[in-house]
Amino acid sequence: MIIPTSDAGLVLDTVALTLYTPWSRPVVRLGLEVLVVTLAALTLVHALRARRQGELVPLFTWTTIVVYGLAMELVSYNFIDNFVHAQFSVMFYHRKLPLYITAVYPVLLYIGIATARRFRLPLWAEGFAAGLLIVAMDIPYDVVGPSLGWWRWSDTDPLLSHRWCGVPVTSYYWHLAFGGILAALTTAIGPYLRTNKQLLLALPAALMTMVLGVVAFLPLHGLAAVGVSNGIVVAGALVLCLAVLLMAPKTPSAKPDVLVPTLAAAFYAFHAVVAVGTIPVTHLAFVFVAMAFALAVNVAVHRPAFARPRGAPAS
């Protein structure tokens, strides 16, 4: 695929870093950059706040997500040629990596994982729930993005041929599997974390996420080889995750947390606004179903914290 370039507003162009004047980029594209980078910074604030309260797992999760995101992008640019990003105001690595992409990983994954963890599910169930909530975060972004020129999918890669609302179903499966695995791994490692130096374990945790994620794709490829469409496999995986979320034992946290649902609401609101009039009605309906699901989950998981009697201890 040929990388689209635009020298309008070009300020700096090196192999490592390319800068454009913000006003040379489309307004919606610039808005996306500002929103995503701001939300990512606030997810870090959330993780650091938890660290000050004695919890290291959120910061470890955040660090692992960032390392994983960077690794995935660099691997994709060098070995998987099936998508290309538009030129945003800040680009890295041969104009291939927008700054906001490094931030969208913690926005999608950290918010999804933090929401799932409030259910305090068993370890075996947490990955399923987190993966499903990450997909719910991703759907508006994935459906709206190509329509507004944020990136372009390859039309020749057979792995991307089966699509829902213009999005390859393998993209949903990637977020479901890799995100769920990252959630489960960081939770499993969590009890062994004692000091900030152990945040360095984020590197092997991110690499293990990628390895296990590749393994998680084997059933999809195997079933495709015998004629089962990717759409059926992904739909089945989503239904399985929903069943786990509904049926697994859970004891939702009674500790209030306003920040995470506020970040999710801001992300959804932006995409809802830019989606109207931009994408077909059927695609818009799909986006709003994902948003409605996320809203229902957030109400369910945060209600115990706000419904507890005044003066009752949070847990």
N, C-alpha and C positions, 0 to 999 in steps of 0.2 A: 504494500500500500504506500502511496506517496503522501508524505506529511504536508498538509496545507500550510503555507506560510503567508504572512501578511506583514509587510514592512511599514505599514502606516503607523505612525506614532512610535517607531522604534527608537529607543534611547540607548540601549546597550545590547550587544549580541556577542556572546562568547559561548564556548562549548558547554561550560557549566551553568551559565546564567544568562537569560535574555529578559530585558525589561521593555515594556511599552508604556506610553503615557496612559493613565487610566481612562481619560476621555476619548481615546482612540478605540476603545472596546465598546461593544454594544452595552446599553444600560443594564439589561437583564443579566448579561454575563458578568458585568462588574458587581451587580447586586449579589449574585451567587457567590462570588469570591469573598466579598465582605461578610456575608452571612455565615458561610461555612467556616472561614478562619476564626470568626468571632465565637461561633458555637464550639469549635474545637478547643479554643482557649478556655472556654468556660467548663468544658468537660475536664480539663486539666485542673482547673480551680476546684471542681468537685472532688477529684482524686486527691489533691493536696489537702483539702479540708478533712477528708477521711483519714489521711495519714496523721494529721495533727491530733486526731481523736484516737489514734492507736491502731488504725486499720491500714495495713500495707497492701492488701490484695487489690483494691481499686487502682492504686498508682502502678502496681506491677502489671495489671491488666492494660492500663492506658499505655504504658511503655511498650508492652508486647505488641499491642495493636499498631503503634507507630512503626516499630521495626518491621513487623509483618507487612504493613502496607507499602513501605518503601521497597522491601524485598520483592513483593509481588509485582510492583510496577516495573522495576528494573529487569526482572526476569521476563516480563511480558514484552518489553521493548526490544529485548535481544533475542528472544526465542519464539514468541507467539505474535505473529503479525496479523491480528484479526480486528483491531480497532485503532483509532487515532484520535487524539484530543485536538480540540480547537486551540487557537492561540489566545491565551489569557494574558493579563497584564504582567504577571510574573511567571516565567517558565524556567525550568531546569533541564539539564541533560539533553543537549542538542534540540532544544525547543519541543521536547516530547512530554515533559512532566510539568503540568501546571502546579503552582504552589497550593491551590485549593484542594487538589487531589490528595496531597499528603495530609490535609486536614479532614477530608471527607471520611477517611477510615475511622478515626476516633468518634466522629459524629454518628455514623451509622452503627458501628460495632459497640462503642462504649455505652451509648444510650440504650441500645437493645439489650446488652448484657446487664447493665445496671438495673434496668426494669425487670428483667427475668429474675435477678438475684433477690429482689424484694419478696418474691414468693417463697424464698428459702426452701426450694425443692431439693430432693435428694440429688446427689452428684450425677447419677445415671440419667436423670430427667432434665437437669439444667441445660445441657447442651442442646437438646431438642427445642426447649422453650426459647432459649436465647437465639438460636438460629432462625426460628420462626419470626421473632420480633425484629431481628435484623432485616429480614426480607420485607417485613411490613414497612420499615423505615426506607428501604431501598426502592420499593415499587414506584412511588411518585417521582423520585429522582431518575430512575432508569427509564420510565415511560416518557417523561417530559424532556429529558436531556437531548436526545437525538433530534427531536422536533425543533428545538431551539438552537441546534448547531453546537452543542457543548462537546460532542464527540460524534464519531461515525463508526458504525459497525461494518465489518467486511461483508460483502454480498456473495463471496465465493467460498468461504469456509463452511464445510458441511456441518461442523459442530454448532454453527450458529443458525442453521436453516430453520429449525422449529422455533417459532416465536409466539409469544403472547403479547398482544398490544404493541408489536414492533420490537419487543425485547427478546433476545434469545433465552429460552428457558434454562439453558446452561448457566446464564448469569444469575438467575434466581437460585439455582442449585448450588452454585459456587458460594454465594453468601450464606445459604442455609448450612452447608456442610463445613466450610472453612470457619465461618463465624461460630458455629456451635462447638466445633472442636477447640477453638481458641478459648471459648468460655469455660469449657470443661477442664482444659489443661491448666489454665490459670487458677481456677478454683481448687484443683487437686494439688497444685504446688503451694497454694496459699498458706496452709498450716505450717509449712517449713520455713516461711520467710520471717526473719527477725530484724534485719538491718537493711538500710538503704543500699549497701553494697551488693546485696543479693538481687537488686534490680537488674544486674548484669545477666541474670538468668533469663531475661526477656529475649535475648538473642537465641539461645537454644530452644526456648518455648515457641518463638516465631517460626524457626526452621522446622520444628516438630509439627507445628500446625500445618505447614505446607506439605510435609511428607504424608501425614495422615489424611490431609485433604485430597491429595492425589489418590490415595488408597480408597477414599470414600467415593471417588468418581468411577472406580472399577465396575461396580454393579450397573451404573448407568450405561457405560460403554458395553458391558457384557450383554445386557438386555437389548441394547440397540442392535447388537450383532445378530440377535435371533429374531429381529423384527419388531420389538416393542419400542414404540416411539418415545423419544425423550420427554414429550409432554405428559404421557401417562406416568412415567417414572417420577417426574418432578411433582405432579399432582398428588401421586401416592405418598411421596415423602412429606409434602406439606400437610396432608391429612393426618399422617402418622404423628407429626410434630404437634399438631393441634390436639389430637387425642391424648398425647402425653401431657400437654399443658393442662387440659381439662381434668384428667383422671389421676395424675400423680398427687401424692399427699403434699400438702403445702401449709405453711404457717406464715402468712404475710407479715412483714415487719410492721411494727406499730410506731416506728421512728419516722417522723415527718421528713419529707425530702421534696421541697418545692422545685429545686433547680432542674433536676432531670426531666420531669414532665413539661416544664416550661421550655426547655431546649427543644424537646420533641415537638411541642406545639408550634414554636417559631419555625422550625424546619418544614413542618407540614403546611403551615399557613402560607409561606412563601411559594411553595410548589402549587398549592391550590389556586393562588392568585394568578400565577403565570401560566397555569394549565388551561384555564378557561379561555376558550377562543383560539387555543393553540393546537390542541390535539383533538382527534375525533371523539364523538360523544361516547362511543363504546369504551375507548381508552380512558376517558374521563371517569366513567362509571367504575372502572377497575381501580383507578387511583382512589376514588372516594370510598370504595369498599375497604381498601387497605387502611385508609385513615380512620374509618369507623371502627374497624377491628382494633387498631392501636388505641383509640379513645376508650373503647370498652375495657381493654386490658389495663390501661392506666387507671381508670376509675376503680376497677376491681382490686388492683394491687395497692393503691394509695388510700383507699377509703378507710381501712382499719386505722391508719395513722391519724386521720382527721376525725374519726368517729369515736376515738377513745375518750373516756371521761377526763375532764380537766384535772390535772394533778396526778393522773395515773402514770406510772413509769413507762417510758418507751422501751421497746425491745427490738 
